[in-house]
C-alpha cells in the first residue's frame, strides 16, 4: 500500500491543482511500480511559509527578498 506525502507552502495551491497532483502521482505509481490505484494513498500538506526553512531562514523572509 504505497503512501506519498507531498508538502507545499500554503500559497494559493488550488483544489484543481491538488486533484491533478493526486491523479498524477497515483498514475505514476501505477505506471512505474504496477500498483493498483485503489491501494495508493496521497496526502498533501500545506505548510505556512513561516514554518518552512531554507538555508537557515524562513521561506517568508526569502520571499520578501524575492528569492
Secondary structure, DSSP 8 states (H G I E B T S, - for coil): --EEEEEEESS---HHHHHHHHHHHHHHHHHHH---GGG-EEEEEEE-GGG-EETTEEHHHHHHHT-
